[in-house]
Amino acid sequence: MRRWIVGALALLAIAGLIALGVWQLERRTWKLALIAQVERRLATAPVPAPGPGDWRRIGRDDAYTRVTVHGVFAQDRETLVQAATALGGGYWVLTPLMTDRGFTVLVNRGFVPPERKIGPRRATGEVTITGLLRVSEPGGGFLRHNDPGGNRWYSRDVAAIAATRGLTHVAPYFVDADAVSEPGSPRGGLTVIAFANNHLQYALTWFAMAAMLAGASLWMAFGRGRP
């Protein structure tokens, strides 16, 4: 009876390991499709930023779509979000753009180092911004929560920033602006587009563990390891 119980448990464990391997292969297929989709979006011409009629349909599948939007920056309501980039540590400059279509979009104008935390950002008057649509980042960063009351931000949380700055009719996404060469402007175009794709290695690991457990079980049942 004990041998049957152990055998049944071993079969369940092997089935579970195989299922995990298959799941990782499915995740790999999804990840490759996502990467191909993003690459296609990056290669296409920008489209108008989604308006209020499309906001309910905005999701992660829309991330990295190239968009364009026209309006005026409300620079007195900008928000600095801590950032770590290839240029070092500093801040993302998020500024509300009052669009000519009657709604507001938070624009990540780019990166500034700590010594430029306070200072003019240029880009006065009407501007046209081209960049990448990004989904909101609610909550905060790793082990660090946004503190609206203390004006400390670790993630680009659109809803929280809009509420803190008294903004209304705000799009549920933000736009990472393309690089700007104007002196004194934040450094745009630093969006990192990279997707970890280790699913094949994980799948092979699960399948190898299933094979090892199957071999050990057979050896215990029929080989020298039999009680």
C-alpha positions in Angstrom: 0.0 0.0 0.0 2.8 2.4 0.9 4.4 1.7 -2.5 1.2 2.5 -4.3 0.8 5.8 -2.4 4.4 6.8 -3.1 3.9 5.9 -6.8 0.7 8.0 -7.0 2.4 11.0 -5.4 5.4 10.6 -7.8 3.0 10.6 -10.8 1.2 13.7 -9.6 4.5 15.5 -9.1 5.7 14.5 -12.6 2.5 15.6 -14.2 2.8 18.9 -12.3 6.3 19.5 -13.5 5.4 18.7 -17.1 2.4 21.1 -16.8 4.8 23.8 -15.6 7.1 23.2 -18.6 4.2 23.4 -21.1 3.0 26.6 -19.4 6.4 28.1 -19.9 6.4 27.2 -23.6 3.0 28.9 -23.9 4.4 31.9 -22.1 7.3 32.0 -24.6 4.9 31.9 -27.5 3.0 34.9 -26.0 6.2 36.8 -25.2 7.5 36.4 -28.8 4.2 37.6 -30.2 4.3 40.6 -27.8 7.9 41.5 -28.9 6.9 41.3 -32.6 3.8 43.4 -31.9 5.9 46.1 -30.2 8.5 46.1 -32.9 5.8 46.7 -35.5 4.4 49.6 -33.5 7.7 51.2 -33.2 8.2 51.1 -37.0 4.8 52.7 -37.8 4.0 56.3 -38.2 2.5 58.0 -35.1 -1.3 58.2 -34.7 -3.3 60.8 -32.7 -3.2 60.1 -29.0 -6.4 58.3 -27.9 -9.2 60.6 -26.9 -11.9 60.1 -24.2 -14.0 57.8 -26.4 -11.2 55.3 -26.4 -10.0 55.5 -22.9 -12.0 52.5 -21.6 -10.3 50.3 -24.1 -6.7 51.3 -23.3 -4.7 48.5 -21.8 -1.2 47.0 -21.7 -1.7 45.7 -25.2 -1.6 49.4 -26.4 1.8 50.1 -24.7 4.5 51.5 -27.0 2.1 52.7 -29.6 3.6 55.8 -31.3 1.3 58.8 -30.8 1.3 62.5 -31.4 -0.6 65.2 -29.4 -0.8 69.0 -29.7 -1.3 71.5 -26.9 0.2 73.7 -24.2 2.2 72.6 -21.2 1.0 73.5 -17.7 4.6 73.7 -16.4 3.5 75.0 -13.0 1.9 71.5 -12.3 4.9 69.4 -13.3 5.8 66.3 -11.3 9.3 64.9 -10.8 9.5 61.1 -10.6 12.7 59.4 -9.4 14.5 57.6 -12.2 17.5 55.5 -12.9 18.7 55.7 -16.5 21.8 55.0 -18.6 22.7 58.7 -17.8 22.6 58.0 -14.0 20.1 58.8 -11.3 17.8 61.7 -11.5 14.2 62.5 -12.3 11.6 62.1 -15.0 9.8 65.3 -15.7 6.1 64.7 -16.1 4.2 67.8 -17.3 0.5 68.1 -18.0 -0.3 68.9 -21.6 -3.6 70.7 -22.1 -4.5 69.4 -25.5 -6.4 71.2 -28.3 -8.9 68.4 -28.1 -10.2 69.3 -24.7 -8.4 66.8 -22.5 -5.1 66.6 -20.6 -2.3 64.1 -21.1 0.7 63.7 -18.8 3.8 63.9 -20.9 7.1 62.4 -19.7 9.3 65.1 -21.2 12.5 63.2 -20.3 15.3 63.0 -17.8 17.0 65.6 -15.7 19.9 65.1 -13.3 19.6 66.1 -9.7 21.3 69.4 -10.2 18.6 70.4 -12.7 15.7 69.4 -10.4 14.7 73.0 -10.2 14.9 75.3 -13.2 13.2 76.3 -16.4 12.1 73.6 -18.8 11.6 75.7 -22.0 9.0 74.6 -24.5 6.6 77.5 -23.9 3.5 78.1 -26.0 1.9 75.5 -28.3 3.9 72.4 -28.9 3.4 69.1 -30.8 4.7 66.0 -28.9 5.5 62.7 -30.5 6.3 59.8 -28.4 5.3 56.4 -27.0 2.0 55.6 -25.2 2.7 54.1 -21.8 0.3 52.6 -19.3 0.0 54.0 -15.8 2.3 52.7 -13.0 0.2 52.7 -9.9 1.5 52.3 -6.4 5.2 53.2 -6.6 8.5 51.5 -7.1 10.1 48.4 -5.6 9.6 48.6 -1.8 8.9 52.4 -2.2 5.4 53.7 -2.2 4.5 57.0 -3.8 4.0 59.8 -1.2 1.8 62.4 -2.8 1.6 64.4 0.4 5.4 64.6 0.6 5.7 65.1 -3.2 7.9 62.0 -3.4 7.2 59.9 -6.5 8.8 56.6 -7.5 6.5 55.6 -10.3 4.4 57.4 -13.0 1.0 56.9 -11.4 -1.3 58.9 -13.7 -4.4 58.9 -11.4 -2.5 59.8 -8.3 -0.5 62.5 -10.0 -3.6 64.0 -11.6 -5.5 64.1 -8.3 -2.5 65.7 -6.4 -2.1 68.4 -9.1 -5.8 69.1 -9.3 -6.1 68.0 -12.9 -9.4 66.9 -14.5 -10.3 65.0 -17.7 -6.9 63.3 -17.7 -6.1 60.5 -20.1 -5.4 57.2 -18.2 -2.0 56.9 -19.9 1.1 59.0 -20.2 3.4 59.7 -23.2 7.1 59.2 -23.2 8.3 62.1 -25.4 10.9 61.5 -28.2 14.4 62.9 -27.9 14.5 66.7 -28.0 17.7 68.6 -29.0 16.6 72.0 -27.6 19.2 73.1 -25.0 17.8 73.2 -21.5 15.0 70.7 -22.2 14.7 67.4 -20.4 16.5 64.5 -22.2 13.7 62.5 -23.9 13.9 59.3 -26.0 15.3 57.2 -23.1 12.5 54.7 -23.0 14.0 51.2 -22.4 12.2 48.6 -24.5 13.3 45.2 -23.3 11.4 42.1 -22.5 12.9 39.2 -20.5 12.4 36.0 -22.4 13.9 33.1 -20.4 10.8 30.9 -20.8 12.6 28.2 -22.9 15.2 27.8 -20.2 12.5 27.5 -17.5 10.6 25.0 -19.6 13.7 22.8 -20.1 14.4 23.0 -16.3 10.9 21.8 -15.5 11.0 19.0 -18.1 14.4 17.9 -16.8 13.1 17.7 -13.2 10.2 15.6 -14.4 12.5 13.2 -16.2 14.8 13.0 -13.2 11.9 12.3 -10.9 10.5 9.7 -13.3 13.9 7.9 -13.5 14.3 7.9 -9.7 10.8 6.5 -9.3 11.4 3.7 -11.7 14.7 2.9 -10.1 13.1 2.7 -6.7 10.2 0.6 -8.0 12.1 -1.9 -10.1 15.8 -1.5 -9.5 18.2 -1.8 -6.6 16.4 0.8 -4.6 13.3 -1.5 -4.2 12.7 -2.2 -0.5 
